[in-house]
Amino acid sequence: MKTRWHVIGAAVLLTVGSFKVAAEEWKKFSPPDGKFTVLLPDKPIEQKKTQDTAVGPTPMTTYACEVNPGDDSSIFAVTVSEYPPSTAGIGEIHQDGMSEEHANVLVESAANGAIKNFDGQLRGTAQVTLGSYTGKEITLESPTTVFIARYFWIAPRLYVIQVVTTPDQKSVLDSTIAKFFNSFQVKETEPQDTPPTVVSPGQ
């Protein structure tokens, strides 16, 4: 069975495999380059595309799995956008990383793009941390869909960790969603005794 969902934060239309797997059965996944790890219910579908951004065409890879196929299915995904030094206007990113101001602009721009393209309401935002990195979490909701995403700039990549589910399933999957978000780690961050945390509430 195949189900087609829009993964809003990735701005791509995914065809993902369907799985019905309990949260405790999830396993650690890492892409071939080993740049991050995350818990997923099965080997994810990988989809590559090039996204037009304010700094030019940017390679983007999304890894996604679907859980509980059908009307109440949910998608768990990680999207990685790669910003090469040769990309016009992006050189400053690779000089001592990126200034906090520029990183915030990039994260805000990505989050705002998802908010703009979502046919529903913004339910909340929050500042989140991953090791020494600061990111942003957004929650969007419509009568049929809930989209939750965390955005982190870790040079030279923008990571979007995201869940697409239904309003009814969100309450059922709250602990699973938290486990998914908290399992995400990148190679550049040191192992942590505690998961990424929300450090200040949004609206």
C-alpha positions in Angstrom: 0.0 0.0 0.0 1.3 3.5 -0.9 0.1 6.7 0.6 1.0 10.2 -0.7 1.5 13.0 1.8 2.8 16.5 1.6 5.7 16.9 3.9 5.3 20.6 4.4 8.7 21.5 5.9 10.5 19.7 3.1 8.3 21.2 0.4 8.3 17.9 -1.5 5.6 15.4 -2.3 6.6 12.0 -0.9 5.6 8.5 -1.8 6.4 6.6 1.3 6.2 3.0 2.3 3.6 2.1 4.9 4.5 0.5 8.2 2.6 -0.4 11.3 5.2 -0.6 14.0 5.1 0.0 17.8 7.3 2.8 19.1 9.4 0.4 21.1 10.4 -1.4 17.9 11.9 1.7 16.4 15.6 1.5 15.4 18.4 4.0 15.0 18.9 5.2 11.4 21.8 7.0 10.0 22.3 8.1 6.4 25.3 6.9 4.3 27.3 10.0 5.3 26.7 9.4 9.0 25.9 13.0 9.6 23.0 12.3 11.9 21.1 9.6 13.7 17.4 9.3 14.5 14.9 6.6 15.6 12.6 5.4 12.9 10.2 2.5 12.6 11.9 1.0 9.5 14.4 1.9 6.8 13.0 5.2 5.4 12.3 6.1 1.8 14.9 8.5 0.6 14.0 11.3 -1.8 16.4 13.9 -3.3 15.5 17.1 -5.0 17.0 20.6 -5.6 15.1 23.4 -3.9 15.2 27.0 -5.1 16.1 29.2 -2.1 17.1 32.8 -1.5 20.8 31.9 -2.0 20.2 29.8 -5.1 19.5 26.1 -5.9 20.1 23.9 -2.8 20.3 20.1 -2.7 17.8 18.6 -0.4 17.4 15.0 0.9 14.4 13.7 2.8 14.2 10.4 4.7 10.7 9.5 5.7 8.6 6.7 7.2 4.8 6.3 7.5 3.2 4.7 10.5 -0.3 3.2 10.8 -1.3 3.4 7.1 -4.8 4.7 6.3 -6.8 7.7 7.2 -4.9 8.1 10.5 -1.4 7.5 9.1 1.5 9.6 10.3 4.8 10.5 8.7 8.1 10.9 10.5 10.8 12.5 8.5 14.2 14.3 8.5 15.1 16.7 5.7 18.7 17.8 5.1 19.5 20.9 2.9 23.1 21.2 1.9 24.6 24.6 1.4 27.9 24.3 -0.6 30.5 27.0 -0.5 30.1 27.6 -4.2 26.5 28.6 -3.8 26.1 32.3 -4.6 25.8 34.5 -1.6 26.5 31.8 1.0 30.2 32.3 1.5 29.8 33.9 4.9 28.3 30.6 6.2 31.7 28.9 5.9 33.8 31.6 7.5 33.8 30.6 11.2 30.6 28.8 10.7 27.8 31.5 10.4 27.0 34.5 12.5 24.2 33.9 14.9 22.2 36.6 13.1 22.6 34.9 9.7 21.8 31.5 11.1 18.6 32.8 12.8 17.5 34.4 9.5 18.0 31.1 7.7 16.0 29.1 10.3 13.3 31.7 10.5 13.0 31.8 6.7 12.6 28.1 6.5 10.0 28.0 9.3 8.1 30.9 7.8 8.0 29.2 4.4 6.2 26.2 6.0 3.8 28.5 7.9 3.0 30.4 4.7 2.4 27.2 2.6 0.3 25.4 5.2 -3.5 25.5 4.8 -4.3 25.9 8.4 -3.4 27.8 11.6 -0.1 28.3 13.5 -0.7 26.8 17.0 2.6 27.7 18.5 6.3 28.2 18.2 9.2 27.6 20.6 13.0 28.0 20.8 14.7 24.6 21.1 18.3 23.5 21.6 20.4 20.6 20.4 23.7 20.6 22.2 25.1 24.1 21.7 22.8 24.8 18.7 19.6 26.8 18.9 16.7 26.1 16.6 13.0 26.7 16.2 9.9 24.5 16.6 6.6 25.2 15.0 3.2 23.5 15.3 0.6 24.0 12.5 -2.9 22.5 12.5 -5.8 22.2 10.1 -9.0 20.1 10.6 -7.3 17.1 9.1 -3.6 17.6 9.6 -1.0 18.5 12.3 2.5 19.4 11.3 5.2 19.7 13.9 8.8 20.6 12.9 12.1 21.6 14.4 14.7 23.6 12.4 18.4 23.6 13.2 21.2 25.3 11.3 24.5 23.3 11.7 26.9 24.5 9.1 26.8 23.8 6.2 23.3 22.1 6.6 19.8 23.0 7.6 18.1 20.1 9.3 14.3 19.9 9.5 12.9 17.1 11.8 9.2 16.8 11.2 6.0 14.9 11.9 2.8 15.0 9.9 -0.2 13.4 11.6 -3.9 14.0 12.3 -5.4 15.9 15.2 -6.8 12.6 16.7 -3.5 10.7 16.3 -1.4 13.5 17.8 -2.8 12.9 21.2 -2.3 9.2 20.8 1.2 9.6 19.6 2.4 12.4 21.8 5.0 10.2 23.6 6.1 8.7 20.2 6.5 12.1 18.7 8.6 13.3 21.7 10.7 10.1 21.4 11.3 10.8 17.7 12.4 14.4 18.2 14.5 13.7 21.2 16.3 10.8 19.4 17.8 13.2 16.7 21.5 13.8 17.0 24.1 15.2 14.6 27.7 14.2 14.3 28.8 17.7 15.1 27.1 17.6 18.5 28.5 15.9 21.6 26.5 13.0 23.0 24.1 14.2 25.6 22.7 12.8 28.8 19.5 14.7 28.2 17.5 15.2 24.9 17.0 18.5 23.0 14.8 20.7 25.1 12.4 23.5 24.6 14.0 26.5 26.3 11.4 29.1 25.9 7.7 29.1 24.8 6.4 30.7 21.7 3.1 32.2 20.9 
